[in-house]
Amino acid sequence: MLLSMLVNWGSSLAAMIIGIWWSYSMYSEFNTYAQREVLNPFLAACIPIFNIYAFYLFCDELNKEATKRGRPGFIDPTVTCCLIFILGIGWPIYQGKLNEFWDLVAYQQQY
């Protein structure tokens, strides 16, 4: 019984730390690219209600940057934020689009 409780708490704590680290990394990576601080990545990753607004804002900024590079409608911030609550897949969608954006930037810099 005690071991199962420790495993439960330990895995929950590990998942929370990994989630905070993951979101902090994504936000700071985008801030570095934008050469300005869209929002403080630590606050955006750690403050519960503020992180929803931050996620929307970062999705919107990613969409604006992609539009500048010729890809309008790259990511829909509203739908992506809703998918966090409905299916819990908003973060992976954002990460996938961010990776796709880095590929787009690398391709355009190459040619």
N, CA, C and O atoms as CSV, one atom per row, in Angstrom:
chain,resi,resn,atom,element,x,y,z
A,1,MET,N,N,0.824,-1.192,0.000
A,1,MET,CA,C,0.000,0.000,0.000
A,1,MET,C,C,0.870,1.258,0.000
A,1,MET,O,O,0.628,2.185,-0.773
A,2,LEU,N,N,1.865,1.286,0.856
A,2,LEU,CA,C,2.735,2.453,0.941
A,2,LEU,C,C,3.532,2.632,-0.347
A,2,LEU,O,O,3.714,3.751,-0.828
A,3,LEU,N,N,3.999,1.533,-0.890
A,3,LEU,CA,C,4.774,1.603,-2.124
A,3,LEU,C,C,3.931,2.142,-3.278
A,3,LEU,O,O,4.414,2.943,-4.078
A,4,SER,N,N,2.696,1.715,-3.366
A,4,SER,CA,C,1.829,2.199,-4.444
A,4,SER,C,C,1.530,3.689,-4.281
A,4,SER,O,O,1.434,4.414,-5.271
A,5,MET,N,N,1.382,4.147,-3.036
A,5,MET,CA,C,1.179,5.573,-2.796
A,5,MET,C,C,2.407,6.378,-3.198
A,5,MET,O,O,2.285,7.437,-3.813
A,6,LEU,N,N,3.583,5.882,-2.853
A,6,LEU,CA,C,4.818,6.574,-3.216
A,6,LEU,C,C,4.998,6.636,-4.730
A,6,LEU,O,O,5.408,7.662,-5.272
A,7,VAL,N,N,4.691,5.540,-5.402
A,7,VAL,CA,C,4.794,5.523,-6.861
A,7,VAL,C,C,3.796,6.504,-7.467
A,7,VAL,O,O,4.126,7.222,-8.411
A,8,ASN,N,N,2.586,6.538,-6.933
A,8,ASN,CA,C,1.562,7.447,-7.424
A,8,ASN,C,C,1.992,8.902,-7.259
A,8,ASN,O,O,1.942,9.676,-8.214
A,9,TRP,N,N,2.411,9.271,-6.065
A,9,TRP,CA,C,2.853,10.640,-5.805
A,9,TRP,C,C,4.114,10.978,-6.589
A,9,TRP,O,O,4.238,12.074,-7.136
A,10,GLY,N,N,5.034,10.048,-6.642
A,10,GLY,CA,C,6.288,10.288,-7.361
A,10,GLY,C,C,6.075,10.493,-8.845
A,10,GLY,O,O,6.671,11.389,-9.442
A,11,SER,N,N,5.229,9.672,-9.446
A,11,SER,CA,C,4.983,9.824,-10.882
A,11,SER,C,C,4.196,11.102,-11.171
A,11,SER,O,O,4.415,11.741,-12.200
A,12,SER,N,N,3.293,11.476,-10.281
A,12,SER,CA,C,2.558,12.733,-10.458
A,12,SER,C,C,3.494,13.930,-10.370
A,12,SER,O,O,3.401,14.863,-11.168
A,13,LEU,N,N,4.388,13.898,-9.401
A,13,LEU,CA,C,5.360,14.977,-9.241
A,13,LEU,C,C,6.302,15.044,-10.443
A,13,LEU,O,O,6.605,16.130,-10.938
A,14,ALA,N,N,6.756,13.900,-10.905
A,14,ALA,CA,C,7.645,13.863,-12.075
A,14,ALA,C,C,6.930,14.399,-13.312
A,14,ALA,O,O,7.524,15.146,-14.090
A,15,ALA,N,N,5.676,14.032,-13.504
A,15,ALA,CA,C,4.911,14.517,-14.656
A,15,ALA,C,C,4.726,16.030,-14.587
A,15,ALA,O,O,4.811,16.713,-15.608
A,16,MET,N,N,4.475,16.555,-13.395
A,16,MET,CA,C,4.311,17.996,-13.232
A,16,MET,C,C,5.616,18.732,-13.546
A,16,MET,O,O,5.602,19.752,-14.235
A,17,ILE,N,N,6.730,18.221,-13.048
A,17,ILE,CA,C,8.027,18.856,-13.299
A,17,ILE,C,C,8.378,18.802,-14.782
A,17,ILE,O,O,8.862,19.786,-15.341
A,18,ILE,N,N,8.138,17.672,-15.412
A,18,ILE,CA,C,8.418,17.544,-16.846
A,18,ILE,C,C,7.526,18.488,-17.649
A,18,ILE,O,O,7.990,19.093,-18.616
A,19,GLY,N,N,6.264,18.623,-17.270
A,19,GLY,CA,C,5.354,19.542,-17.962
A,19,GLY,C,C,5.792,20.990,-17.841
A,19,GLY,O,O,5.750,21.738,-18.818
A,20,ILE,N,N,6.211,21.390,-16.649
A,20,ILE,CA,C,6.697,22.758,-16.452
A,20,ILE,C,C,7.972,22.988,-17.255
A,20,ILE,O,O,8.127,24.023,-17.903
A,21,TRP,N,N,8.883,22.021,-17.210
A,21,TRP,CA,C,10.144,22.160,-17.959
A,21,TRP,C,C,9.874,22.226,-19.463
A,21,TRP,O,O,10.485,23.026,-20.171
A,22,TRP,N,N,8.962,21.388,-19.948
A,22,TRP,CA,C,8.629,21.353,-21.369
A,22,TRP,C,C,8.044,22.689,-21.826
A,22,TRP,O,O,8.476,23.247,-22.835
A,23,SER,N,N,7.065,23.198,-21.085
A,23,SER,CA,C,6.452,24.461,-21.488
A,23,SER,C,C,7.447,25.613,-21.366
A,23,SER,O,O,7.469,26.497,-22.221
A,24,TYR,N,N,8.265,25.616,-20.322
A,24,TYR,CA,C,9.293,26.650,-20.179
A,24,TYR,C,C,10.247,26.617,-21.372
A,24,TYR,O,O,10.609,27.666,-21.904
A,25,SER,N,N,10.650,25.437,-21.787
A,25,SER,CA,C,11.578,25.303,-22.926
A,25,SER,C,C,10.952,25.819,-24.217
A,25,SER,O,O,11.606,26.524,-24.985
A,26,MET,N,N,9.692,25.473,-24.460
A,26,MET,CA,C,9.020,25.934,-25.678
A,26,MET,C,C,8.896,27.449,-25.691
A,26,MET,O,O,9.171,28.091,-26.704
A,27,TYR,N,N,8.480,28.023,-24.561
A,27,TYR,CA,C,8.291,29.467,-24.498
A,27,TYR,C,C,9.614,30.219,-24.624
A,27,TYR,O,O,9.693,31.216,-25.341
A,28,SER,N,N,10.642,29.752,-23.939
A,28,SER,CA,C,11.927,30.452,-24.014
A,28,SER,C,C,12.546,30.307,-25.402
A,28,SER,O,O,13.210,31.226,-25.881
A,29,GLU,N,N,12.336,29.167,-26.048
A,29,GLU,CA,C,12.826,28.969,-27.407
A,29,GLU,C,C,12.177,29.968,-28.365
A,29,GLU,O,O,12.850,30.543,-29.220
A,30,PHE,N,N,10.882,30.168,-28.217
A,30,PHE,CA,C,10.192,31.113,-29.095
A,30,PHE,C,C,10.591,32.547,-28.775
A,30,PHE,O,O,10.741,33.359,-29.688
A,31,ASN,N,N,10.767,32.877,-27.495
A,31,ASN,CA,C,11.232,34.213,-27.117
A,31,ASN,C,C,12.602,34.498,-27.722
A,31,ASN,O,O,12.861,35.612,-28.178
A,32,THR,N,N,13.473,33.501,-27.727
A,32,THR,CA,C,14.805,33.671,-28.306
A,32,THR,C,C,14.697,33.960,-29.797
A,32,THR,O,O,15.396,34.832,-30.314
A,33,TYR,N,N,13.833,33.240,-30.484
A,33,TYR,CA,C,13.647,33.471,-31.917
A,33,TYR,C,C,13.086,34.869,-32.164
A,33,TYR,O,O,13.562,35.580,-33.049
A,34,ALA,N,N,12.086,35.263,-31.395
A,34,ALA,CA,C,11.433,36.552,-31.599
A,34,ALA,C,C,12.339,37.716,-31.206
A,34,ALA,O,O,12.050,38.861,-31.556
A,35,GLN,N,N,13.403,37.453,-30.504
A,35,GLN,CA,C,14.348,38.447,-30.001
A,35,GLN,C,C,13.660,39.476,-29.115
A,35,GLN,O,O,14.060,40.639,-29.052
A,36,ARG,N,N,12.637,39.028,-28.450
A,36,ARG,CA,C,11.930,39.837,-27.455
A,36,ARG,C,C,11.201,38.873,-26.539
A,36,ARG,O,O,11.025,37.698,-26.862
A,37,GLU,N,N,10.789,39.376,-25.415
A,37,GLU,CA,C,10.085,38.502,-24.482
A,37,GLU,C,C,8.590,38.678,-24.686
A,37,GLU,O,O,8.007,39.671,-24.251
A,38,VAL,N,N,7.978,37.714,-25.345
A,38,VAL,CA,C,6.530,37.738,-25.523
A,38,VAL,C,C,5.891,37.705,-24.139
A,38,VAL,O,O,5.055,38.550,-23.816
A,39,LEU,N,N,6.275,36.752,-23.341
A,39,LEU,CA,C,5.921,36.656,-21.920
A,39,LEU,C,C,7.068,35.962,-21.211
A,39,LEU,O,O,7.851,35.241,-21.831
A,40,ASN,N,N,7.162,36.182,-19.912
A,40,ASN,CA,C,8.192,35.506,-19.131
A,40,ASN,C,C,7.901,34.007,-19.139
A,40,ASN,O,O,6.829,33.593,-18.698
A,41,PRO,N,N,8.831,33.184,-19.632
A,41,PRO,CA,C,8.563,31.747,-19.737
A,41,PRO,C,C,8.321,31.068,-18.395
A,41,PRO,O,O,7.524,30.133,-18.314
A,42,PHE,N,N,8.993,31.520,-17.344
A,42,PHE,CA,C,8.801,30.902,-16.034
A,42,PHE,C,C,7.392,31.163,-15.519
A,42,PHE,O,O,6.727,30.252,-15.025
A,43,LEU,N,N,6.939,32.404,-15.633
A,43,LEU,CA,C,5.583,32.729,-15.187
A,43,LEU,C,C,4.543,32.023,-16.049
A,43,LEU,O,O,3.534,31.533,-15.542
A,44,ALA,N,N,4.795,31.974,-17.351
A,44,ALA,CA,C,3.853,31.323,-18.267
A,44,ALA,C,C,3.737,29.829,-17.990
A,44,ALA,O,O,2.686,29.236,-18.228
A,45,ALA,N,N,4.793,29.227,-17.497
A,45,ALA,CA,C,4.775,27.782,-17.238
A,45,ALA,C,C,4.223,27.444,-15.859
A,45,ALA,O,O,3.685,26.354,-15.667
A,46,CYS,N,N,4.345,28.347,-14.901
A,46,CYS,CA,C,4.060,27.983,-13.508
A,46,CYS,C,C,2.762,28.528,-12.921
A,46,CYS,O,O,2.225,27.921,-11.994
A,47,ILE,N,N,2.244,29.626,-13.411
A,47,ILE,CA,C,1.046,30.216,-12.805
A,47,ILE,C,C,-0.192,29.609,-13.466
A,47,ILE,O,O,-0.365,29.751,-14.677
A,48,PRO,N,N,-1.052,28.942,-12.707
A,48,PRO,CA,C,-2.142,28.139,-13.269
A,48,PRO,C,C,-3.090,28.835,-14.246
A,48,PRO,O,O,-3.266,28.325,-15.353
A,49,ILE,N,N,-3.695,29.942,-13.915
A,49,ILE,CA,C,-4.646,30.579,-14.830
A,49,ILE,C,C,-3.903,31.373,-15.903
A,49,ILE,O,O,-4.325,31.421,-17.058
A,50,PHE,N,N,-2.812,31.981,-15.514
A,50,PHE,CA,C,-2.006,32.774,-16.447
A,50,PHE,C,C,-1.445,31.912,-17.572
A,50,PHE,O,O,-1.258,32.399,-18.687
A,51,ASN,N,N,-1.173,30.634,-17.295
A,51,ASN,CA,C,-0.578,29.793,-18.337
A,51,ASN,C,C,-1.547,29.515,-19.490
A,51,ASN,O,O,-1.103,29.242,-20.606
A,52,ILE,N,N,-2.829,29.576,-19.251
A,52,ILE,CA,C,-3.803,29.414,-20.335
A,52,ILE,C,C,-3.734,30.619,-21.269
A,52,ILE,O,O,-3.706,30.470,-22.490
A,53,TYR,N,N,-3.706,31.815,-20.678
A,53,TYR,CA,C,-3.563,33.040,-21.469
A,53,TYR,C,C,-2.227,33.045,-22.208
A,53,TYR,O,O,-2.160,33.423,-23.378
A,54,ALA,N,N,-1.170,32.628,-21.525
A,54,ALA,CA,C,0.162,32.593,-22.139
A,54,ALA,C,C,0.189,31.624,-23.310
A,54,ALA,O,O,0.772,31.925,-24.352
A,55,PHE,N,N,-0.433,30.470,-23.149
A,55,PHE,CA,C,-0.473,29.491,-24.234
A,55,PHE,C,C,-1.183,30.072,-25.453
A,55,PHE,O,O,-0.715,29.923,-26.581
A,56,TYR,N,N,-2.308,30.730,-25.222
A,56,TYR,CA,C,-3.036,31.367,-26.320
A,56,TYR,C,C,-2.170,32.428,-26.994
A,56,TYR,O,O,-2.105,32.500,-28.222
A,57,LEU,N,N,-1.508,33.245,-26.185
A,57,LEU,CA,C,-0.683,34.319,-26.728
A,57,LEU,C,C,0.492,33.777,-27.544
A,57,LEU,O,O,0.806,34.313,-28.606
A,58,PHE,N,N,1.137,32.725,-27.055
A,58,PHE,CA,C,2.244,32.140,-27.802
A,58,PHE,C,C,1.753,31.487,-29.097
A,58,PHE,O,O,2.438,31.561,-30.117
A,59,CYS,N,N,0.590,30.855,-29.072
A,59,CYS,CA,C,0.017,30.300,-30.314
A,59,CYS,C,C,-0.265,31.414,-31.314
A,59,CYS,O,O,0.002,31.268,-32.507
A,60,ASP,N,N,-0.804,32.525,-30.824
A,60,ASP,CA,C,-1.105,33.657,-31.690
A,60,ASP,C,C,0.174,34.254,-32.278
A,60,ASP,O,O,0.221,34.581,-33.463
A,61,GLU,N,N,1.206,34.394,-31.452
A,61,GLU,CA,C,2.487,34.923,-31.942
A,61,GLU,C,C,3.116,33.984,-32.971
A,61,GLU,O,O,3.684,34.437,-33.965
A,62,LEU,N,N,3.015,32.689,-32.732
A,62,LEU,CA,C,3.531,31.718,-33.698
A,62,LEU,C,C,2.786,31.844,-35.022
A,62,LEU,O,O,3.392,31.765,-36.091
A,63,ASN,N,N,1.492,32.038,-34.950
A,63,ASN,CA,C,0.681,32.217,-36.152
A,63,ASN,C,C,1.099,33.478,-36.910
A,63,ASN,O,O,1.189,33.463,-38.137
A,64,LYS,N,N,1.354,34.567,-36.185
A,64,LYS,CA,C,1.785,35.817,-36.823
A,64,LYS,C,C,3.141,35.650,-37.503
A,64,LYS,O,O,3.340,36.118,-38.625
A,65,GLU,N,N,4.071,34.985,-36.825
A,65,GLU,CA,C,5.402,34.773,-37.410
A,65,GLU,C,C,5.326,33.871,-38.643
A,65,GLU,O,O,6.042,34.094,-39.620
A,66,ALA,N,N,4.473,32.869,-38.602
A,66,ALA,CA,C,4.311,31.988,-39.764
A,66,ALA,C,C,3.668,32.737,-40.926
A,66,ALA,O,O,4.010,32.498,-42.084
A,67,THR,N,N,2.740,33.639,-40.624
A,67,THR,CA,C,2.112,34.446,-41.665
A,67,THR,C,C,3.147,35.341,-42.341
A,67,THR,O,O,3.106,35.530,-43.557
A,68,LYS,N,N,4.076,35.894,-41.557
A,68,LYS,CA,C,5.150,36.716,-42.131
A,68,LYS,C,C,6.016,35.904,-43.089
A,68,LYS,O,O,6.595,36.452,-44.027
A,69,ARG,N,N,6.100,34.610,-42.852
A,69,ARG,CA,C,6.926,33.738,-43.691
A,69,ARG,C,C,6.110,33.034,-44.777
A,69,ARG,O,O,6.590,32.090,-45.406
A,70,GLY,N,N,4.874,33.496,-44.994
A,70,GLY,CA,C,4.088,32.968,-46.102
A,70,GLY,C,C,3.195,31.790,-45.770
A,70,GLY,O,O,2.755,31.089,-46.681
A,71,ARG,N,N,2.912,31.548,-44.505
A,71,ARG,CA,C,2.033,30.434,-44.104
A,71,ARG,C,C,0.873,30.962,-43.254
A,71,ARG,O,O,0.868,30.759,-42.040
A,72,PRO,N,N,-0.113,31.637,-43.867
A,72,PRO,CA,C,-1.248,32.128,-43.079
A,72,PRO,C,C,-2.095,30.972,-42.542
A,72,PRO,O,O,-2.166,29.905,-43.151
A,73,GLY,N,N,-2.723,31.197,-41.413
A,73,GLY,CA,C,-3.560,30.167,-40.804
A,73,GLY,C,C,-2.769,28.966,-40.339
A,73,GLY,O,O,-3.250,27.835,-40.410
A,74,PHE,N,N,-1.573,29.198,-39.870
A,74,PHE,CA,C,-0.655,28.123,-39.488
A,74,PHE,C,C,-1.174,27.317,-38.300
A,74,PHE,O,O,-1.131,26.087,-38.311
A,75,ILE,N,N,-1.659,28.011,-37.281
A,75,ILE,CA,C,-2.219,27.348,-36.096
A,75,ILE,C,C,-3.365,28.214,-35.589
A,75,ILE,O,O,-3.257,29.440,-35.580
A,76,ASP,N,N,-4.442,27.599,-35.175
A,76,ASP,CA,C,-5.583,28.336,-34.637
A,76,ASP,C,C,-5.464,28.355,-33.114
A,76,ASP,O,O,-5.640,27.323,-32.467
A,77,PRO,N,N,-5.166,29.527,-32.536
A,77,PRO,CA,C,-4.958,29.586,-31.088
A,77,PRO,C,C,-6.179,29.163,-30.272
A,77,PRO,O,O,-6.037,28.501,-29.244
A,78,THR,N,N,-7.369,29.538,-30.718
A,78,THR,CA,C,-8.577,29.219,-29.954
A,78,THR,C,C,-8.832,27.715,-29.923
A,78,THR,O,O,-9.093,27.146,-28.863
A,79,VAL,N,N,-8.758,27.081,-31.076
A,79,VAL,CA,C,-8.990,25.634,-31.142
A,79,VAL,C,C,-7.925,24.886,-30.350
A,79,VAL,O,O,-8.231,23.930,-29.638
A,80,THR,N,N,-6.677,25.321,-30.476
A,80,THR,CA,C,-5.589,24.649,-29.767
A,80,THR,C,C,-5.760,24.777,-28.259
A,80,THR,O,O,-5.510,23.821,-27.524
A,81,CYS,N,N,-6.184,25.954,-27.789
A,81,CYS,CA,C,-6.436,26.123,-26.347
A,81,CYS,C,C,-7.600,25.252,-25.884
A,81,CYS,O,O,-7.543,24.666,-24.803
A,82,CYS,N,N,-8.646,25.165,-26.687
A,82,CYS,CA,C,-9.781,24.309,-26.321
A,82,CYS,C,C,-9.378,22.843,-26.267
A,82,CYS,O,O,-9.879,22.094,-25.428
A,83,LEU,N,N,-8.483,22.429,-27.145
A,83,LEU,CA,C,-8.049,21.032,-27.158
A,83,LEU,C,C,-7.236,20.657,-25.923
A,83,LEU,O,O,-7.103,19.476,-25.603
A,84,ILE,N,N,-6.695,21.647,-25.234
A,84,ILE,CA,C,-6.017,21.359,-23.962
A,84,ILE,C,C,-7.032,20.809,-22.966
A,84,ILE,O,O,-6.755,19.844,-22.255
A,85,PHE,N,N,-8.205,21.427,-22.920
A,85,PHE,CA,C,-9.208,21.039,-21.932
A,85,PHE,C,C,-10.027,19.830,-22.362
A,85,PHE,O,O,-10.385,18.994,-21.532
A,86,ILE,N,N,-10.323,19.732,-23.641
A,86,ILE,CA,C,-11.196,18.663,-24.113
A,86,ILE,C,C,-10.454,17.336,-24.202
A,86,ILE,O,O,-10.876,16.344,-23.607
A,87,LEU,N,N,-9.367,17.316,-24.930
A,87,LEU,CA,C,-8.642,16.063,-25.142
A,87,LEU,C,C,-7.253,16.051,-24.518
A,87,LEU,O,O,-6.620,15.000,-24.419
A,88,GLY,N,N,-6.782,17.215,-24.098
A,88,GLY,CA,C,-5.443,17.285,-23.519
A,88,GLY,C,C,-4.329,17.216,-24.546
A,88,GLY,O,O,-3.186,16.917,-24.202
A,89,ILE,N,N,-4.651,17.492,-25.812
A,89,ILE,CA,C,-3.619,17.375,-26.846
A,89,ILE,C,C,-3.176,18.726,-27.398
A,89,ILE,O,O,-2.513,18.778,-28.434
A,90,GLY,N,N,-3.528,19.808,-26.731
A,90,GLY,CA,C,-3.122,21.133,-27.201
A,90,GLY,C,C,-1.616,21.333,-27.170
A,90,GLY,O,O,-1.040,21.900,-28.098
A,91,TRP,N,N,-0.973,20.864,-26.092
A,91,TRP,CA,C,0.490,21.004,-25.979
A,91,TRP,C,C,1.227,20.261,-27.089
A,91,TRP,O,O,2.097,20.850,-27.730
A,92,PRO,N,N,0.914,18.995,-27.339
A,92,PRO,CA,C,1.609,18.311,-28.436
A,92,PRO,C,C,1.338,18.936,-29.805
A,92,PRO,O,O,2.216,18.931,-30.668
A,93,ILE,N,N,0.140,19.469,-30.013
A,93,ILE,CA,C,-0.152,20.141,-31.280
A,93,ILE,C,C,0.730,21.377,-31.419
A,93,ILE,O,O,1.313,21.618,-32.477
A,94,TYR,N,N,0.824,22.165,-30.336
A,94,TYR,CA,C,1.674,23.357,-30.368
A,94,TYR,C,C,3.130,22.972,-30.611
A,94,TYR,O,O,3.817,23.612,-31.407
A,95,GLN,N,N,3.601,21.938,-29.934
A,95,GLN,CA,C,4.986,21.497,-30.121
A,95,GLN,C,C,5.222,21.044,-31.559
A,95,GLN,O,O,6.263,21.350,-32.139
A,96,GLY,N,N,4.275,20.325,-32.135
A,96,GLY,CA,C,4.398,19.888,-33.521
A,96,GLY,C,C,4.437,21.065,-34.489
A,96,GLY,O,O,5.230,21.078,-35.431
A,97,LYS,N,N,3.581,22.048,-34.252
A,97,LYS,CA,C,3.568,23.234,-35.107
A,97,LYS,C,C,4.840,24.058,-34.915
A,97,LYS,O,O,5.356,24.637,-35.871
A,98,LEU,N,N,5.341,24.112,-33.690
A,98,LEU,CA,C,6.591,24.823,-33.437
A,98,LEU,C,C,7.742,24.147,-34.173
A,98,LEU,O,O,8.583,24.824,-34.765
A,99,ASN,N,N,7.786,22.823,-34.139
A,99,ASN,CA,C,8.816,22.089,-34.883
A,99,ASN,C,C,8.681,22.326,-36.391
A,99,ASN,O,O,9.676,22.501,-37.094
A,100,GLU,N,N,7.447,22.328,-36.868
A,100,GLU,CA,C,7.204,22.598,-38.290
A,100,GLU,C,C,7.657,24.018,-38.653
A,100,GLU,O,O,8.193,24.245,-39.738
A,101,PHE,N,N,7.438,24.971,-37.736
A,101,PHE,CA,C,7.873,26.346,-37.969
A,101,PHE,C,C,9.393,26.433,-38.042
A,101,PHE,O,O,9.938,27.142,-38.889
A,102,TRP,N,N,10.090,25.701,-37.140
A,102,TRP,CA,C,11.564,25.719,-37.184
A,102,TRP,C,C,12.065,25.113,-38.489
A,102,TRP,O,O,13.065,25.579,-39.035
A,103,ASP,N,N,11.400,24.095,-38.997
A,103,ASP,CA,C,11.763,23.526,-40.298
A,103,ASP,C,C,11.554,24.547,-41.416
A,103,ASP,O,O,12.372,24.653,-42.330
A,104,LEU,N,N,10.456,25.293,-41.337
A,104,LEU,CA,C,10.166,26.333,-42.320
A,104,LEU,C,C,11.234,27.420,-42.293
A,104,LEU,O,O,11.704,27.858,-43.343
A,105,VAL,N,N,11.618,27.852,-41.100
A,105,VAL,CA,C,12.654,28.880,-40.952
A,105,VAL,C,C,13.982,28.373,-41.505
A,105,VAL,O,O,14.664,29.091,-42.236
A,106,ALA,N,N,14.348,27.153,-41.166
A,106,ALA,CA,C,15.614,26.586,-41.646
A,106,ALA,C,C,15.610,26.456,-43.166
A,106,ALA,O,O,16.621,26.731,-43.811
A,107,TYR,N,N,14.498,26.045,-43.738
A,107,TYR,CA,C,14.399,25.901,-45.190
A,107,TYR,C,C,14.536,27.257,-45.877
A,107,TYR,O,O,15.240,27.383,-46.879
A,108,GLN,N,N,13.854,28.279,-45.331
A,108,GLN,CA,C,13.911,29.599,-45.953
A,108,GLN,C,C,15.283,30.243,-45.791
A,108,GLN,O,O,15.696,31.021,-46.651
A,109,GLN,N,N,15.989,29.942,-44.723
A,109,GLN,CA,C,17.340,30.475,-44.550
A,109,GLN,C,C,18.322,29.782,-45.478
A,109,GLN,O,O,19.325,30.368,-45.885
A,110,GLN,N,N,18.029,28.538,-45.807
A,110,GLN,CA,C,18.915,27.765,-46.665
A,110,GLN,C,C,18.799,28.219,-48.119
A,110,GLN,O,O,19.793,28.227,-48.846
A,111,TYR,N,N,17.591,28.598,-48.548
A,111,TYR,CA,C,17.380,28.967,-49.954
A,111,TYR,C,C,17.036,30.406,-50.121
A,111,TYR,O,O,16.829,30.865,-51.244
